[in-house]
Amino acid sequence: MEDSLNRLELRRYLDRIGSRWPLQQALLGGARVADARGALPQRERGPEYVVVLVADAFDGISWLDRVYQAGSLWDALEMGAPADVHCYTSPEFERKRTSMRRVAEAADDGINLLALV
């Protein structure tokens, strides 16, 4: 099912992120995850990958800095596409989960990346 995803690179990405910020959650959603789970091709794809990172260590770091740093650690060449990266503290994540469709979909239907480790 999800074997088409580059698990080795996803683990490497988590290592790169985790060396900077201890993560409470790391979720992967997006069109490639839906493809791997058998979604029909006749649909609006949206971003190929949506990465939601939750770390209380993000507190005090501007949202733009978090996203820039975490996004720059994603290897789009190795993964085959860029990622739409979201970085939140736990309270921010709870708010965004109810207000942003992509975040909600990654939380509800995505892959728990921390379970890959």
VENNOR-V731775 format. One record per pair of residues at least 24 apart in sequence whose C-alpha atoms are under 6 Angstrom apart, sorted by the first residue. I is the first residue (numbers start at 1). J is the second residue. D is the distance in whole Angstrom. If there is no record, write none. Layout:
[[I | J | D] [I | J | D]]
//
This chain:
[[1 | 36 | 5] [1 | 37 | 5] [2 | 36 | 5] [21 | 57 | 6] [23 | 54 | 6] [23 | 55 | 5] [24 | 54 | 6] [24 | 55 | 5] [25 | 53 | 6] [25 | 54 | 5] [26 | 52 | 6] [26 | 53 | 5] [26 | 113 | 5] [26 | 114 | 6] [27 | 51 | 6] [27 | 52 | 5] [27 | 111 | 6] [27 | 112 | 5] [27 | 113 | 6] [28 | 106 | 6] [28 | 110 | 5] [28 | 111 | 5] [29 | 106 | 4] [29 | 110 | 4] [49 | 83 | 5] [50 | 83 | 6] [50 | 84 | 5] [50 | 85 | 6] [51 | 85 | 5] [52 | 86 | 5] [53 | 87 | 5] [54 | 87 | 6] [54 | 88 | 5] [54 | 89 | 5] [54 | 90 | 6] [55 | 89 | 5] [56 | 89 | 5] [58 | 89 | 6]]
//
